[in-house]
Amino acid sequence: MRSEAVAIGFAVLVLAMGSLFVVLGIVLAVGEGLWGWVLTLAVFELLFIAAFAAMLHMARQRHR
């Protein structure tokens, strides 16, 4: 039970940090008018969300 909570906490931390860096990158890229980078960073954010979902699934499987 405890290892499941630790794994879920780590997944949330990774998602929060990744999202923070992606949003910061998007803000900077929009300021410079680099729309290709904005699209690339948006794809990275989708990958972070997919990885979060996978980590959450794995964390819940540890309990069993």
C-alpha distances in whole Angstrom, upper triangle without the diagonal:
4,6,5,7,9,10,11,13,14,16,17,19,20,21,23,25,26,27,29,31,32,33,35,36,38,39,41,42,43,45,47,47,46,44,44,41,40,39,37,35,34,33,31,29,29,27,25,24,24,22,19,19,18,16,14,14,13,10,9,11,8,6,9
4,5,5,6,9,10,11,12,14,15,17,18,20,21,23,24,26,27,29,30,32,33,35,36,38,39,40,42,44,45,46,44,43,43,40,38,38,37,34,33,33,30,28,29,27,24,24,24,21,19,19,19,16,14,16,14,10,11,13,10,9,12
4,5,5,6,9,10,10,12,14,15,16,18,20,21,22,24,26,27,28,30,32,33,34,36,38,39,40,42,43,44,42,41,40,37,36,36,34,32,31,30,28,26,26,24,22,21,21,19,17,17,16,13,12,13,11,8,10,11,7,8,11
4,5,5,6,9,10,11,12,14,15,17,18,20,21,22,24,26,27,28,30,32,33,35,36,37,39,41,42,43,41,39,38,36,35,34,32,30,29,28,26,24,24,22,20,19,19,16,14,14,14,11,9,10,9,5,6,8,6,6,10
4,5,5,6,9,10,11,12,14,15,16,18,20,21,22,24,26,27,28,30,31,33,35,36,37,39,41,41,40,39,38,35,34,34,32,29,29,28,26,24,24,23,20,19,19,17,14,15,15,12,10,12,12,8,9,12,10,9,13
4,5,5,6,9,10,10,12,14,15,16,18,20,21,23,24,26,27,29,30,32,33,34,36,38,39,40,38,37,37,34,33,33,31,28,28,27,25,23,23,22,19,18,19,16,14,15,15,11,11,13,12,8,11,13,11,11,15
4,5,5,6,9,10,11,12,14,15,16,18,20,21,22,24,26,27,28,30,32,33,34,36,38,38,36,35,34,31,30,30,28,26,25,25,22,20,20,19,16,16,16,13,11,12,11,8,8,10,8,5,9,11,9,10,14
4,5,5,6,9,10,11,12,14,15,16,18,20,21,22,24,26,27,28,30,31,33,35,36,37,35,34,33,30,29,29,27,24,24,23,21,19,19,18,15,14,14,12,9,10,11,8,6,9,9,6,8,11,10,11,15
4,5,5,6,9,10,11,12,14,15,16,18,20,21,23,24,26,27,29,30,31,33,35,36,34,33,33,30,28,29,27,24,24,24,21,19,20,19,15,15,16,14,11,13,14,10,9,13,13,10,12,15,14,14,18
4,5,5,6,9,10,11,12,14,15,17,18,20,21,22,24,26,27,28,30,32,33,34,32,31,31,28,27,27,25,22,22,22,19,17,18,17,13,14,15,12,10,12,12,9,9,13,12,10,13,15,14,15,19
4,5,5,6,9,10,11,12,14,16,16,18,20,21,22,24,26,27,28,30,32,32,30,29,28,25,24,24,22,20,19,19,16,14,15,13,10,10,11,9,6,9,9,6,7,10,10,9,11,14,14,15,18
4,5,5,6,9,10,10,12,14,15,16,18,20,21,22,24,25,27,28,30,31,29,28,28,25,23,24,22,19,19,19,16,14,15,14,11,10,12,11,7,10,12,9,9,12,13,11,13,16,16,17,21
4,5,5,6,8,10,11,12,14,15,17,18,20,21,23,24,26,27,29,30,28,28,27,24,23,24,22,19,19,19,16,14,16,15,11,12,14,12,10,13,14,11,12,15,15,14,16,19,18,20,23
4,6,5,6,8,10,11,12,14,15,16,18,20,21,22,24,26,27,28,26,25,25,21,21,21,19,16,16,16,13,12,13,12,8,10,12,9,8,11,12,10,11,15,14,14,17,19,18,20,23
4,6,5,6,8,10,10,12,14,15,16,18,20,21,22,24,26,26,24,23,23,20,18,19,17,14,14,14,11,9,11,10,6,7,10,8,6,10,11,10,11,14,15,14,17,19,19,21,24
4,6,5,6,9,10,10,12,14,15,16,18,20,21,23,24,25,24,23,23,20,19,19,18,15,15,16,13,11,13,13,9,10,13,12,10,13,15,13,14,17,18,17,19,22,22,23,26
4,5,5,6,9,10,11,12,14,15,17,18,20,21,23,24,22,22,22,19,18,19,17,14,15,16,13,11,14,13,10,12,15,13,12,15,17,15,16,19,20,19,21,24,23,25,28
4,5,5,6,9,10,11,12,14,15,16,18,20,21,22,20,20,19,16,15,16,14,11,12,12,9,8,11,10,7,9,12,11,10,14,15,14,15,18,19,19,21,23,24,26,28
4,5,5,6,8,10,10,12,14,15,16,18,20,20,19,18,18,15,13,14,13,10,10,12,9,6,10,10,7,9,12,12,11,14,16,15,16,19,20,20,22,25,25,27,30
4,6,5,6,9,10,11,12,14,15,17,19,20,19,19,19,16,14,16,15,11,12,14,12,10,13,14,11,12,16,15,14,17,19,18,19,22,23,23,25,27,28,29,32
4,5,5,6,9,10,11,12,14,15,17,18,16,17,17,13,12,15,13,9,11,13,10,9,13,13,11,13,16,16,15,19,20,19,21,24,24,24,27,29,29,31,34
4,5,5,6,9,10,10,12,14,15,16,14,14,14,10,9,11,10,6,8,10,7,7,10,11,9,12,15,14,15,18,19,19,20,23,24,24,27,29,29,31,34
4,5,5,6,9,10,10,12,14,15,14,14,15,12,9,12,12,8,9,12,10,9,12,14,12,13,17,17,17,19,21,21,22,25,26,26,28,31,31,33,36
4,5,5,6,9,10,11,13,14,13,14,15,12,11,14,13,10,12,14,13,12,15,16,15,16,20,20,19,22,24,24,25,28,29,28,31,33,33,35,38
4,5,5,6,9,10,11,12,10,11,12,8,8,11,10,7,10,12,11,11,14,15,14,17,19,19,20,23,24,24,25,28,29,29,32,34,34,36,39
4,5,5,6,8,10,10,9,9,10,8,5,9,9,7,8,11,11,10,13,15,15,16,19,20,20,22,24,25,26,28,30,30,32,34,35,37,39
4,6,5,6,9,10,10,11,13,10,8,12,13,10,12,15,14,14,17,19,18,19,22,23,23,25,27,27,28,31,32,32,34,37,37,39,42
4,6,5,6,9,9,11,12,10,9,13,13,11,13,16,15,15,19,20,19,21,24,24,24,27,29,29,30,33,34,34,36,39,39,41,44
4,5,5,6,5,7,9,6,6,10,10,9,11,14,14,15,17,19,19,21,23,24,24,27,29,29,30,33,34,34,37,39,39,42,44
4,5,5,6,7,10,9,7,10,12,11,12,15,16,16,18,20,20,22,24,25,26,28,30,31,32,34,35,36,38,40,41,43,45
4,6,8,10,13,11,10,14,15,14,16,19,19,19,22,23,23,25,27,28,28,31,33,33,34,37,38,38,40,43,43,45,48
4,6,9,11,10,10,14,15,14,16,19,19,20,22,24,24,26,28,29,30,32,34,34,35,38,39,39,42,44,44,47,49
4,6,9,9,9,12,13,14,15,18,18,19,21,23,24,25,27,29,29,32,33,34,35,38,39,40,42,44,45,47,49
4,6,6,7,9,10,11,13,15,16,17,19,20,21,23,25,26,27,29,31,32,33,35,36,37,39,41,42,44,47
4,5,5,6,9,10,11,13,14,15,17,19,20,21,23,24,26,27,29,30,32,33,35,36,38,39,41,43,45
4,5,5,6,9,10,11,13,14,16,17,19,20,21,23,25,26,27,29,31,32,33,35,37,38,39,42,44
4,5,5,6,8,10,10,12,14,15,16,18,20,21,22,24,25,26,28,30,31,32,34,36,37,40,41
4,5,5,6,9,10,10,13,14,15,17,19,20,21,23,24,25,27,29,30,31,33,35,36,38,40
4,5,5,6,9,10,11,13,14,16,17,19,20,21,23,24,26,27,29,30,32,33,35,37,39
4,5,5,6,9,10,11,13,15,15,17,18,20,21,23,24,26,27,28,31,32,33,36,37
4,5,5,6,9,10,10,12,14,15,16,18,20,21,22,24,25,26,29,30,31,34,36
4,5,5,6,9,10,11,13,14,15,17,19,20,21,23,25,26,27,29,31,33,35
4,5,5,6,9,10,11,12,14,15,17,18,20,21,23,24,26,27,29,31,33
4,5,5,6,9,10,10,12,14,15,16,18,20,21,22,24,26,27,29,31
4,5,5,6,9,10,10,12,14,15,16,18,20,21,23,24,26,28,30
4,5,5,6,9,10,11,12,14,15,17,18,20,21,23,25,27,28
4,5,5,6,8,10,10,12,14,15,16,18,20,21,23,25,27
4,5,5,6,9,10,10,12,14,15,16,18,20,21,23,25
4,5,5,6,9,10,10,12,14,15,17,19,20,22,24
4,5,5,6,9,10,11,12,14,16,17,19,21,22
4,5,5,6,8,10,10,12,14,15,17,19,21
4,5,5,6,9,10,10,12,14,15,17,20
4,6,5,6,9,10,11,12,15,16,18
4,5,5,6,9,10,11,13,15,16
4,5,5,6,9,10,11,13,15
4,5,5,6,9,10,12,14
4,5,5,6,9,11,12
4,5,5,6,9,10
4,5,5,7,10
4,5,6,8
4,5,6
4,5
4
